[in-house]
Amino acid sequence: MKTIIKLSGYLLLTALLIGCSEDDESPLEDGPRFTTVKLFKEVFIDENGGPQEIVIPFGTYAYTDGSFDLQLITEDEVNFETIPEMVNGVIKFEVEKGGSKAILSIIPKDDAITNGFLEYRFRINALSEFFRKMDDRNLYLGVRDDELNGMPKGMKIAYDYGEVIYEYFYNSERKLLKIERQTPSDWGPFKSVSKYSYDQDGKLSTIMTGYDYSDLEPVFDQKTIYNWENDRILSTEFYILTEKQEQTFYTYDEKGNVITKESFSFFGQSEKRIFYRSAFTYNNNNELVKVHNTEYYYPNEWYPDEGETNTFITYDNYLEYSHTFPFNEIIPGVIFPKNLPGTMKSEGDGLQTQIFNYTYEFDSEGKVTQRSTTDEFIVFEYQ
């Protein structure tokens, strides 16, 4: 009899638990149930690409009728329309009970003006009762300008360990506005974002760099300042937050080619000291043919000795190339090597000498589309 009573009690408890649970793991009927609204992180559209729908999913089917608002935050001119209609920067979405998503339609204006890449940010501004934000993520909308067609759009470099992806964005002056770099890691793709700013004369003044951790918004805590004189960059200063870490000085030959680059460290010692030096050599055609890199070491608590290591990179067999691509930059965002090397040789202290022969492919307009060698394969893409 005791066994029957225990079994009956167990079956009754099981029935109660099953009756109180739902497939969506929502709270019990006598408590409030909330519909969560989730924003995707980034959406890119083309100015001449026509209307595009952006899905805003809910965590579950909507438990009740309700609404929520998106607020536009931007410093750029708004060159698109929306459905639902945006009024004074606010888009209101009406939600019916049982709905699983909201739809935002973006209708870009295809004008003949070079606007450059335009960025917009939407945040959830208001929600009705029993509606909640899933997290604090914002929706970033990027509109690519079709007047920039032909400009470098991106680069994919395939290695044995994975693929590194670069994306390039430009302002209305066709200057770099932003570079996004995605690299593989043990925890999934890792993204860094560099934003370029220019002074009133159109010269590069700062680059702000941030890192995208765990699908959160980048924290722009690194800054490089460019110091100009007579249309040449004399030095750069690198900061993390407000702390100056490095300063780099450049010298030039009579043709305007950078011939030395010396980097000094300020971090962890009372006075600056050189930690890296590069010397550049060019041929009569102003093509970069040799780079001599020297890295300096100083005594510390782990290593008592002072010293240096030297590496050499040699380029040869150049192909004439009239287009540019932000690749192998001598000064990022400012100076790029001329033409395309056919071979590259690397050697140095403690290193095995390696020689790479490059093979290129071009499109009908003469733009390079691929570069391949034994250890990497690069695809170049254009707007």
URQUI-V941537 format. One record per residue. N is the residue number from 1. D_FIRST is the distance of its C-alpha to the first C-alpha in whole Angstrom. Layout:
{{N D_FIRST} {N D_FIRST}}
This chain:
{{1 0} {2 4} {3 5} {4 5} {5 6} {6 9} {7 10} {8 11} {9 12} {10 14} {11 15} {12 17} {13 18} {14 20} {15 21} {16 23} {17 25} {18 26} {19 27} {20 29} {21 31} {22 34} {23 36} {24 39} {25 36} {26 38} {27 37} {28 34} {29 36} {30 36} {31 38} {32 42} {33 42} {34 46} {35 48} {36 49} {37 53} {38 54} {39 58} {40 59} {41 61} {42 64} {43 66} {44 70} {45 72} {46 75} {47 78} {48 79} {49 75} {50 75} {51 72} {52 68} {53 65} {54 63} {55 59} {56 57} {57 53} {58 51} {59 47} {60 45} {61 46} {62 48} {63 45} {64 48} {65 52} {66 54} {67 57} {68 58} {69 62} {70 64} {71 67} {72 69} {73 71} {74 74} {75 77} {76 79} {77 80} {78 77} {79 79} {80 76} {81 74} {82 70} {83 68} {84 67} {85 70} {86 71} {87 72} {88 74} {89 72} {90 68} {91 66} {92 64} {93 61} {94 59} {95 55} {96 53} {97 50} {98 48} {99 51} {100 50} {101 54} {102 57} {103 61} {104 64} {105 67} {106 70} {107 73} {108 76} {109 79} {110 82} {111 85} {112 88} {113 88} {114 87} {115 84} {116 82} {117 78} {118 77} {119 74} {120 71} {121 68} {122 66} {123 63} {124 60} {125 62} {126 60} {127 56} {128 55} {129 52} {130 49} {131 51} {132 51} {133 53} {134 51} {135 54} {136 57} {137 59} {138 62} {139 63} {140 66} {141 69} {142 72} {143 75} {144 77} {145 80} {146 82} {147 85} {148 84} {149 84} {150 85} {151 84} {152 82} {153 78} {154 76} {155 76} {156 73} {157 74} {158 72} {159 71} {160 69} {161 66} {162 66} {163 68} {164 70} {165 71} {166 73} {167 74} {168 77} {169 78} {170 81} {171 83} {172 86} {173 88} {174 87} {175 86} {176 83} {177 80} {178 77} {179 76} {180 72} {181 71} {182 68} {183 67} {184 64} {185 62} {186 58} {187 57} {188 58} {189 62} {190 63} {191 66} {192 69} {193 71} {194 75} {195 77} {196 81} {197 83} {198 87} {199 90} {200 92} {201 94} {202 91} {203 91} {204 88} {205 87} {206 83} {207 80} {208 77} {209 74} {210 70} {211 67} {212 64} {213 61} {214 57} {215 59} {216 60} {217 63} {218 66} {219 67} {220 71} {221 72} {222 75} {223 78} {224 81} {225 85} {226 88} {227 91} {228 94} {229 98} {230 101} {231 98} {232 96} {233 93} {234 94} {235 91} {236 87} {237 85} {238 81} {239 79} {240 75} {241 74} {242 78} {243 78} {244 81} {245 80} {246 83} {247 86} {248 88} {249 92} {250 93} {251 97} {252 99} {253 102} {254 105} {255 103} {256 100} {257 98} {258 95} {259 96} {260 94} {261 91} {262 90} {263 87} {264 87} {265 84} {266 83} {267 80} {268 79} {269 83} {270 85} {271 88} {272 87} {273 88} {274 88} {275 85} {276 86} {277 89} {278 90} {279 93} {280 94} {281 97} {282 98} {283 101} {284 104} {285 102} {286 99} {287 96} {288 94} {289 95} {290 93} {291 91} {292 91} {293 88} {294 88} {295 85} {296 86} {297 84} {298 84} {299 83} {300 80} {301 77} {302 76} {303 79} {304 82} {305 85} {306 86} {307 87} {308 87} {309 86} {310 88} {311 87} {312 89} {313 89} {314 91} {315 92} {316 94} {317 95} {318 94} {319 94} {320 96} {321 93} {322 94} {323 91} {324 88} {325 85} {326 83} {327 83} {328 84} {329 85} {330 88} {331 87} {332 84} {333 85} {334 89} {335 90} {336 89} {337 91} {338 93} {339 93} {340 90} {341 90} {342 90} {343 89} {344 88} {345 88} {346 86} {347 87} {348 87} {349 86} {350 83} {351 83} {352 83} {353 86} {354 84} {355 86} {356 85} {357 87} {358 86} {359 86} {360 86} {361 85} {362 87} {363 86} {364 89} {365 90} {366 91} {367 88} {368 86} {369 82} {370 81} {371 82} {372 80} {373 81} {374 79} {375 76} {376 76} {377 76} {378 77} {379 77} {380 79} {381 78} {382 81} {383 80}}
